[in-house]
Amino acid sequence: MSPASTNPSPLNTNTQGTEGGKIFTNSNGCPIPEPFATQRVGKFGPLLLQDFNLIDSLAHFDRERIPERVVHAKGSGAFGEFEVTDDITDVCGASFLDTIGKKTKVFTRFSTVGGESGSADSARDPRGFATKFYTEDGNLDLVYNNTPVFFIRDPSKFPHFIHTQKRNPQTHLKDPNMFWDYLVSNPESAHQVAILFSDRGTPASYREMNGYSGHTYKWSNKQGEWHYVQVHFISDQGNKTLTNEEAGELAGSNPDFAQEDLFQNIEDGNFPSWTCYIQTMTQEEAKKAPFSVFDLTKVWPHSDYPMRKFGKLTLNKNPANYFADVEQAAFAPSHTVPYMEPSADPVLQSRLFSYNDTHRHRLGTNYTQIPVNCPITGKVFNPHMRDGAMNVDGNLGAFPNYLDSTKEINFKEFSLQEDQEVWEGAACPFHWKATESEFEQPRRLYEVLAKYPNGQKNLGHNVATHVSAARPDIQDRVFEYFSKIHPDLGAAIKKETLKLSPR
C-alpha cells in the first residue's frame, strides 16, 4: 500500500469517472439526481425523516471533525525522501542505512506546540519536526523539535507545563501569570526558555529551521556494539528567524504564512532539504560527562561529541488532501526499527506510551491502517491484534487470532540489544531537583548570542514584552531567574519591563 495513497480500498468506486464525468452519490454509493433537493410533504411542507440523502449528509457533517491534537495541533506536512550519504553502519545496523545512496520515502509534519489548530504560525513557541520513514522493516518515526532541549526532564510535569502554556480555566485566555510562574518555579526550564525568547523562538519558515532529537537514543550495529545517539537535521536553506515585531505583524496579516511558504515552495519545485548528522557517546563517556545523558534540558557540546553526517532529507511532494495525510498523520517515538531503541531518558520513556495512546483516542484503534500511517510492507501480520473500529484491510481473514503452533510463521532474526545496560535498585519516587548548574548552558547560549546582531538585546526585549503583562511579584521572580543566566540579561529585562508596566 502506498503511503501517499488516498483511496485504500479497490472496492471504492465513488470517485470513478464515466464519459459524462463523475457520478454524484450518497455514502452508500446510490446515485443522487439532485443534491440540493429534499423530500417534503407537498411543495412547502415539513421534511420527511425517510430522506436518507439529507440525513446522511447532515449526520456526516456533524462528525467530520476529529479530536484536535492536545499539542502540535497546528501543522503542515509534505512527502519526500531520505538518502544515505555517509556510512554509519559501525553505529547503526538499520536496513535503511546499510548502503550509501539508498533512498527511503518519508512524510514530515511541522507544527507549533501550544496553539490550537487555528492559531498563528508565527507564535513564539517550539516547533515540532516529525518524520515518518517508510522502511522495509516497518515505519520509523523520528518525532523531533526545532530546539535541542526542552522545558522538563520529569515526565510527570508535562501536563502541568502544557496547561500553563494554554488557557486559564476560568477566563479561557492566555495567562502570563501562570506561564511565568511555572517556568521560574522550575529552573531546569532556563535553557529552553532562553532559546524560546531569542529570535530562534520565531522561525522565518519551516524550511529555515533545524530539527533535533533532543532525547538520547540507543543505536547498535550488527555486531551488538552500541552507542548513545542524538540526531540533528540542519536546514540547507539556512536558519532564519523573525523579530518579535515581525512575528506579531504576520500573526495579523497572514497567520498561515508557514503553511503557505512550505506548500508554495514545493509546488514551485524549490524542494527544501536538511543535512542529517548524529552525535555519539559510549557508555563510558556518558559516565564521565558533567551532565546526565538522560537529561532533556542539556545539549552535548560539539567539541566533545563531534557531528557526523549520514544523510539528506528532502521534501518534494505536497499532499493531495490535507485531512487525509497531514491531519491524520500519527507519529510516535515507539514506532522504531531493528537496531534503534529508546534510552532510559524518563521523558522519552513516557512518550513511548503517550503518543500511541492519543492516536487511538483521536483516530481509532486501527490508526495504522490509514494510508499515511500504513507501512509500505502492507498489512502488519500480528494475528492477535485484530478487530476494532474501522478495520478495513481484511482483518487477516480466517487465520486464527492467536499464535497457532500448527501454522507456518516466519520470524526475522536480528541482533537484539541485550545485556547492555544493567539497572538495579529499589522502586522509588524520584523528582529531578534543580541546581545552579541549570543556568550554565543557558549562560553559554547568552554569550553566543553576542555574536549575532541584536542577539542579546532581542532576547531581553522579547522577554520584557511578554512578562510585562504578568503580576509584579511574578515579574520580580522572572528578573531573578534571568539574572542567574547573566546579571546583564536580568537587568535589561527588568529595565524594559518596568518601562512597559510602571508600578
C-alpha positions as CSV (number, residue, x, y, z in Angstrom):
1,M,0.0,0.0,0.0
2,S,1.4,3.4,-1.0
3,P,1.9,5.8,1.9
4,A,0.7,8.6,-0.3
5,S,-2.5,6.8,-1.4
6,T,-5.8,8.4,-0.5
7,N,-8.1,5.6,-1.8
8,P,-7.0,2.4,0.0
9,S,-10.0,0.2,-1.0
10,P,-10.2,-1.2,-4.5
11,L,-13.9,-1.6,-4.0
12,N,-14.5,2.1,-3.5
13,T,-15.8,3.3,-6.9
14,N,-17.5,6.5,-5.7
15,T,-14.8,8.7,-7.4
16,Q,-14.5,6.6,-10.6
17,G,-15.3,8.8,-13.7
18,T,-17.6,8.0,-16.6
19,E,-17.7,9.5,-20.1
20,G,-20.0,12.2,-18.8
21,G,-18.0,12.8,-15.6
22,K,-18.2,11.6,-12.1
23,I,-21.5,10.3,-10.7
24,F,-22.7,12.0,-7.6
25,T,-23.8,9.5,-4.9
26,N,-24.7,9.2,-1.3
27,S,-22.3,7.4,1.1
28,N,-23.8,4.1,0.2
29,G,-23.0,4.5,-3.5
30,C,-26.6,5.2,-4.6
31,P,-26.8,7.9,-7.3
32,I,-28.4,11.2,-6.3
33,P,-30.0,13.0,-9.3
34,E,-30.4,16.4,-7.4
35,P,-28.0,17.0,-4.5
36,F,-29.9,20.1,-3.1
37,A,-33.4,18.5,-3.3
38,T,-35.1,17.4,0.0
39,Q,-38.2,15.2,0.5
40,R,-41.2,17.2,1.9
41,V,-44.9,16.9,2.4
42,G,-46.1,19.0,-0.5
43,K,-44.1,21.8,-2.0
44,F,-43.7,23.8,1.2
45,G,-44.4,21.2,3.9
46,P,-42.2,19.8,6.6
47,L,-39.3,17.5,5.8
48,L,-39.6,13.7,5.9
49,L,-37.4,11.5,8.1
50,Q,-37.2,9.0,5.3
51,D,-35.0,11.3,3.3
52,F,-31.8,9.3,3.8
53,N,-29.7,11.6,1.5
54,L,-30.4,14.6,3.7
55,I,-29.9,12.7,6.9
56,D,-26.8,11.1,5.6
57,S,-25.3,14.4,4.6
58,L,-26.1,16.2,7.9
59,A,-25.0,13.3,10.1
60,H,-21.6,13.1,8.4
61,F,-21.2,16.9,8.6
62,D,-21.8,16.7,12.3
63,R,-18.9,14.2,12.6
64,E,-16.4,15.4,10.1
65,R,-14.1,16.9,12.7
66,I,-11.9,14.5,14.6
67,P,-10.5,15.4,18.1
68,E,-7.8,18.1,17.9
69,R,-4.3,17.2,19.0
70,V,-3.7,18.2,22.6
71,V,-0.3,19.6,21.5
72,H,1.1,20.2,18.0
73,A,-2.5,20.9,16.7
74,K,-1.4,23.5,14.1
75,G,0.7,21.8,11.4
76,S,1.9,21.5,7.8
77,G,3.3,18.5,6.0
78,A,4.9,17.1,2.9
79,F,6.2,13.8,1.4
80,G,9.8,13.3,0.3
81,E,12.8,11.1,0.6
82,F,15.8,10.4,2.8
83,E,19.1,9.4,1.1
84,V,22.1,7.9,2.8
85,T,25.1,10.0,2.1
86,D,27.7,8.6,4.5
87,D,28.4,5.2,6.0
88,I,27.4,4.9,9.7
89,T,26.9,1.1,9.8
90,D,29.5,1.0,12.6
91,V,27.0,2.8,14.7
92,C,23.6,1.5,13.4
93,G,22.6,-1.7,11.6
94,A,19.2,-0.5,10.5
95,S,18.4,-1.7,7.0
96,F,17.5,1.7,5.5
97,L,21.0,2.9,6.4
98,D,23.0,0.0,5.1
99,T,24.1,1.4,1.7
100,I,25.3,4.8,0.5
101,G,22.8,6.2,-2.0
102,K,19.9,4.2,-0.6
103,K,16.6,6.2,-0.6
104,T,13.6,5.8,1.7
105,K,10.2,7.5,1.3
106,V,9.3,9.8,4.1
107,F,6.5,12.1,5.3
108,T,7.3,15.1,7.5
109,R,4.9,17.2,9.6
110,F,5.9,20.6,11.1
111,S,3.9,22.2,13.8
112,T,3.7,24.7,16.6
113,V,3.2,23.1,20.0
114,G,0.9,25.1,22.3
115,G,-1.6,26.7,20.0
116,E,-4.9,25.5,18.7
117,S,-5.5,24.4,15.1
118,G,-6.4,27.9,14.0
119,S,-3.5,29.7,15.8
120,A,-0.8,31.7,14.1
121,D,2.2,30.1,12.5
122,S,4.4,32.9,13.9
123,A,3.6,32.2,17.6
124,R,6.6,32.2,19.9
125,D,6.6,28.5,20.5
126,P,8.8,25.5,19.9
127,R,8.1,23.8,16.5
128,G,7.5,20.1,16.0
129,F,9.6,18.4,13.3
130,A,8.3,14.8,12.9
131,T,9.4,12.5,10.1
132,K,7.9,9.1,9.2
133,F,10.4,6.8,7.3
134,Y,8.6,4.1,5.3
135,T,11.4,1.5,5.6
136,E,11.5,-2.2,4.5
137,D,11.4,-3.1,8.2
138,G,8.3,-1.1,9.1
139,N,7.8,2.6,9.9
140,L,10.4,4.6,11.8
141,D,9.1,7.8,13.4
142,L,11.6,10.4,14.4
143,V,9.5,12.8,16.5
144,Y,11.7,15.8,17.0
145,N,11.5,19.6,17.7
146,N,13.4,22.6,16.3
147,T,15.2,23.1,19.6
148,P,17.8,20.7,21.0
149,V,16.4,20.8,24.6
150,F,13.0,21.1,26.3
151,F,11.4,22.7,29.4
152,I,11.2,19.5,31.5
153,R,13.1,16.3,32.4
154,D,10.5,14.8,34.7
155,P,7.6,13.4,32.7
156,S,5.1,14.0,35.5
157,K,5.5,17.7,34.9
158,F,4.4,17.6,31.3
159,P,0.6,18.0,31.8
160,H,1.2,20.8,34.3
161,F,3.6,22.6,32.0
162,I,1.3,22.3,28.9
163,H,-1.6,23.6,30.9
164,T,0.3,26.8,31.8
165,Q,1.1,27.4,28.1
166,K,-2.5,27.2,27.1
167,R,-5.6,28.9,28.5
168,N,-6.7,29.9,32.0
169,P,-9.6,27.5,33.0
170,Q,-11.8,30.5,34.2
171,T,-11.1,33.2,31.6
172,H,-10.2,30.9,28.7
173,L,-7.4,33.5,28.0
174,K,-3.7,33.0,27.7
175,D,-2.4,33.8,31.2
176,P,1.1,35.3,31.6
177,N,1.0,34.8,35.3
178,M,0.7,31.0,35.2
179,F,3.0,31.0,32.1
180,W,5.9,32.6,34.1
181,D,5.0,31.2,37.5
182,Y,5.6,27.7,36.3
183,L,8.8,28.5,34.4
184,V,10.6,30.4,37.2
185,S,9.4,27.7,39.7
186,N,11.2,25.1,37.7
187,P,14.7,26.4,36.9
188,E,15.6,23.4,34.7
189,S,13.5,25.2,32.0
190,A,16.0,28.0,31.8
191,H,17.9,26.7,28.7
192,Q,14.8,26.1,26.6
193,V,13.3,29.5,27.8
194,A,16.4,31.3,26.7
195,I,16.2,29.7,23.2
196,L,12.4,30.3,23.0
197,F,12.7,34.0,23.8
198,S,15.7,34.6,21.5
199,D,14.7,35.1,17.9
200,R,15.0,31.4,17.4
201,G,11.6,31.2,19.1
202,T,10.0,32.6,15.9
203,P,11.4,30.8,12.8
204,A,11.0,32.6,9.5
205,S,9.6,29.4,7.9
206,Y,9.5,25.7,8.4
207,R,12.1,25.3,5.6
208,E,14.5,27.6,7.5
209,M,14.8,25.8,10.9
210,N,16.6,22.8,12.2
211,G,15.3,19.6,13.7
212,Y,16.8,17.9,16.8
213,S,16.1,14.6,18.5
214,G,16.6,16.3,21.9
215,H,16.3,12.9,23.6
216,T,19.2,10.4,23.7
217,Y,18.6,7.2,21.8
218,K,20.4,3.9,21.7
219,W,21.6,2.6,18.3
220,S,23.6,-0.6,17.8
221,N,25.5,-2.1,14.9
222,K,25.0,-5.7,13.7
223,Q,27.9,-6.8,16.0
224,G,25.9,-5.8,19.0
225,E,28.1,-2.7,19.8
226,W,26.0,0.3,20.8
227,H,26.2,4.0,21.3
228,Y,24.1,6.7,22.8
229,V,23.0,8.9,19.9
230,Q,21.5,12.3,19.3
231,V,20.3,13.4,15.8
232,H,20.4,16.8,14.1
233,F,18.7,17.8,10.9
234,I,20.4,21.0,9.8
235,S,18.5,23.2,7.2
236,D,20.2,23.6,3.9
237,Q,18.2,26.8,3.5
238,G,19.9,28.3,6.5
239,N,18.5,29.1,9.9
240,K,16.4,32.2,9.6
241,T,14.2,33.9,12.2
242,L,11.7,36.7,12.8
243,T,11.9,39.5,15.3
244,N,9.1,39.8,17.9
245,E,7.5,42.6,15.9
246,E,7.7,40.8,12.6
247,A,6.1,37.7,14.1
248,G,3.3,39.8,15.6
249,E,2.7,41.5,12.2
250,L,2.4,38.2,10.4
251,A,0.0,36.9,13.1
252,G,-2.4,39.5,11.9
253,S,-1.7,39.7,8.2
254,N,-1.1,36.1,7.3
255,P,-1.4,33.7,10.3
256,D,-0.8,30.7,7.9
257,F,2.3,32.0,6.3
258,A,4.5,29.0,7.2
259,Q,1.9,26.6,5.7
260,E,1.7,28.8,2.6
261,D,5.5,29.1,2.3
262,L,6.1,25.3,2.6
263,F,3.3,24.4,0.1
264,Q,4.2,27.0,-2.5
265,N,7.9,26.3,-2.5
266,I,7.3,22.6,-3.0
267,E,4.7,23.4,-5.7
268,D,7.3,25.6,-7.5
269,G,9.9,22.9,-7.4
270,N,12.0,24.6,-4.7
271,F,12.4,21.5,-2.6
272,P,13.6,22.1,1.0
273,S,16.3,19.8,2.3
274,W,18.1,19.1,5.5
275,T,21.6,17.5,6.1
276,C,21.4,14.9,8.8
277,Y,24.0,14.3,11.5
278,I,24.5,12.3,14.6
279,Q,26.4,12.8,17.8
280,T,27.5,9.6,19.6
281,M,28.6,8.8,23.1
282,T,29.8,5.5,24.6
283,Q,28.5,4.3,27.9
284,E,31.9,5.0,29.5
285,E,31.9,8.6,28.0
286,A,28.4,9.0,29.4
287,K,29.6,8.2,32.9
288,K,32.3,10.9,32.7
289,A,30.1,13.6,31.2
290,P,29.3,16.6,33.5
291,F,25.6,16.1,32.9
292,S,23.3,13.1,32.7
293,V,22.9,11.7,29.2
294,F,19.2,11.3,30.0
295,D,18.6,15.0,30.8
296,L,16.5,16.5,28.1
297,T,17.4,20.0,29.3
298,K,21.1,19.7,28.3
299,V,22.9,19.7,25.0
300,W,26.0,17.7,24.1
301,P,28.9,20.1,23.3
302,H,30.0,19.6,19.7
303,S,33.7,20.0,20.7
304,D,33.4,16.9,22.9
305,Y,31.0,14.9,20.8
306,P,31.5,15.9,17.1
307,M,28.8,15.9,14.5
308,R,28.9,13.1,12.0
309,K,27.0,13.4,8.7
310,F,24.9,10.4,7.5
311,G,22.1,11.6,5.2
312,K,19.9,14.1,3.3
313,L,16.2,14.7,3.9
314,T,14.3,16.3,1.0
315,L,10.6,17.2,0.8
316,N,9.4,17.2,-2.8
317,K,5.6,16.4,-2.9
318,N,2.7,18.2,-1.4
319,P,-0.2,16.1,0.0
320,A,-3.2,15.8,-2.3
321,N,-5.5,16.2,0.6
322,Y,-4.6,17.9,3.9
323,F,-7.0,16.0,6.1
324,A,-6.1,12.5,4.7
325,D,-2.4,13.0,5.2
326,V,-1.4,15.9,7.5
327,E,-4.3,15.8,9.9
328,Q,-4.4,12.0,10.2
329,A,-0.7,11.5,10.3
330,A,0.2,9.7,13.6
331,F,3.8,9.8,14.8
332,A,5.2,8.1,17.9
333,P,8.8,7.6,19.1
334,S,7.8,4.0,19.9
335,H,7.5,3.4,16.2
336,T,11.0,2.1,15.6
337,V,13.0,-0.5,13.6
338,P,15.7,-3.0,14.5
339,Y,19.0,-1.6,15.8
340,M,17.3,1.6,17.0
341,E,16.0,1.8,20.6
342,P,15.0,4.4,23.2
343,S,17.3,5.2,26.0
344,A,16.3,5.5,29.7
345,D,15.5,9.2,29.3
346,P,12.4,9.4,31.5
347,V,10.6,11.9,29.3
348,L,11.2,9.8,26.2
349,Q,10.1,6.7,28.1
350,S,6.8,8.4,29.0
351,R,6.3,9.4,25.3
352,L,6.6,5.8,24.3
353,F,3.1,5.2,25.8
354,S,1.5,8.6,25.5
355,Y,1.8,9.2,21.7
356,N,0.2,5.9,20.7
357,D,-2.5,6.4,23.4
358,T,-3.5,9.7,21.9
359,H,-3.6,8.3,18.4
360,R,-6.1,5.6,19.5
361,H,-8.2,8.2,21.1
362,R,-8.0,10.7,18.2
363,L,-8.0,8.4,15.1
364,G,-9.1,5.0,16.5
365,T,-7.5,1.7,17.4
366,N,-6.7,0.9,13.7
367,Y,-4.9,4.2,13.0
368,T,-2.0,2.4,11.4
369,Q,-4.3,1.3,8.6
370,I,-4.8,4.9,7.5
371,P,-2.7,5.2,4.3
372,V,-0.3,7.9,5.5
373,N,0.4,5.7,8.6
374,C,0.5,2.4,6.8
375,P,3.8,0.6,6.4
376,I,4.9,0.1,2.8
377,T,5.3,-3.6,3.6
378,G,1.4,-3.8,3.6
379,K,-0.7,-5.5,6.2
380,V,1.0,-5.9,9.6
381,F,1.0,-9.6,10.4
382,N,0.1,-9.9,14.1
383,P,-2.7,-12.5,14.5
384,H,-3.8,-11.4,18.0
385,M,-4.1,-7.7,17.2
386,R,-7.4,-7.7,15.2
387,D,-10.9,-6.3,15.1
388,G,-11.7,-2.8,16.4
389,A,-13.5,0.1,14.8
390,M,-12.7,0.8,11.1
391,N,-10.7,-2.3,10.4
392,V,-10.6,-2.2,6.6
393,D,-7.8,-4.5,5.5
394,G,-9.5,-7.9,5.6
395,N,-8.6,-8.5,9.3
396,L,-6.4,-11.5,8.4
397,G,-9.5,-13.4,7.2
398,A,-9.8,-17.0,8.6
399,F,-6.3,-17.0,10.2
400,P,-6.6,-17.9,14.0
401,N,-6.4,-14.9,16.3
402,Y,-3.6,-16.3,18.4
403,L,-0.1,-17.7,17.6
404,D,-1.2,-21.0,16.2
405,S,1.6,-23.6,16.5
406,T,0.2,-25.5,13.5
407,K,0.7,-22.6,11.1
408,E,4.0,-21.8,9.4
409,I,5.0,-18.4,10.6
410,N,8.4,-16.8,9.7
411,F,10.4,-14.7,12.1
412,K,13.1,-12.3,11.0
413,E,16.3,-12.6,13.0
414,F,18.4,-9.7,14.0
415,S,20.8,-8.8,16.8
416,L,19.0,-7.6,19.9
417,Q,20.4,-5.0,22.3
418,E,20.6,-7.4,25.2
419,D,22.6,-7.3,28.4
420,Q,23.9,-3.8,27.6
421,E,22.6,-1.7,30.4
422,V,22.0,-3.4,33.8
423,W,19.7,-1.5,36.1
424,E,19.4,-2.3,39.8
425,G,17.7,-0.6,42.7
426,A,14.6,-0.2,44.8
427,A,11.4,1.1,43.2
428,C,11.2,4.7,44.5
429,P,9.6,8.1,43.6
430,F,12.2,10.4,42.1
431,H,12.0,14.1,41.3
432,W,15.0,15.5,39.5
433,K,15.8,18.5,41.7
434,A,17.1,21.7,40.1
435,T,20.5,23.1,41.0
436,E,22.5,26.1,40.0
437,S,24.0,24.0,37.1
438,E,20.7,24.6,35.2
439,F,22.0,28.0,34.3
440,E,25.4,27.0,32.9
441,Q,24.4,26.1,29.4
442,P,21.9,29.0,29.1
443,R,24.7,31.3,30.1
444,R,26.9,29.9,27.3
445,L,24.0,30.4,24.9
446,Y,23.6,34.0,26.0
447,E,27.3,34.6,25.4
448,V,27.0,33.1,21.9
449,L,24.1,35.4,21.1
450,A,26.6,38.3,21.4
451,K,28.0,37.2,18.0
452,Y,24.6,37.9,16.3
453,P,23.3,41.4,15.5
454,N,21.0,42.3,18.4
455,G,21.0,38.7,19.6
456,Q,21.3,39.6,23.3
457,K,19.2,42.7,23.0
458,N,16.3,40.9,21.3
459,L,16.3,38.2,24.0
460,G,15.8,40.7,26.7
461,H,13.3,42.7,24.7
462,N,11.2,39.6,23.9
463,V,11.0,38.5,27.5
464,A,10.2,42.0,28.7
465,T,7.4,42.4,26.2
466,H,5.8,39.1,27.3
467,V,6.3,39.4,31.1
468,S,5.2,43.0,31.3
469,A,1.6,41.6,31.4
470,A,2.3,39.5,34.5
471,R,1.8,40.4,38.2
472,P,4.7,42.4,39.8
473,D,5.6,39.6,42.2
474,I,6.0,37.2,39.3
475,Q,8.0,39.8,37.3
476,D,10.4,40.1,40.2
477,R,10.9,36.3,40.1
478,V,11.5,36.5,36.4
479,F,14.2,39.1,36.8
480,E,15.9,36.9,39.4
481,Y,15.6,33.8,37.1
482,F,17.2,35.5,34.1
483,S,19.9,37.2,36.3
484,K,21.1,33.7,37.2
485,I,21.7,33.2,33.5
486,H,23.6,36.5,33.4
487,P,23.3,39.7,35.5
488,D,23.2,41.9,32.4
489,L,20.3,39.9,31.0
490,G,18.3,40.2,34.2
491,A,19.0,43.9,34.4
492,A,18.0,44.5,30.8
493,I,14.7,42.6,31.2
494,K,13.9,44.5,34.4
495,K,14.6,47.9,32.9
496,E,12.4,47.4,29.8
497,T,9.6,45.6,31.8
498,L,9.3,48.5,34.2
499,K,9.1,50.9,31.3
500,L,6.3,48.9,29.8
501,S,4.4,48.3,33.1
502,P,5.4,51.0,35.6
503,R,4.5,50.2,39.2
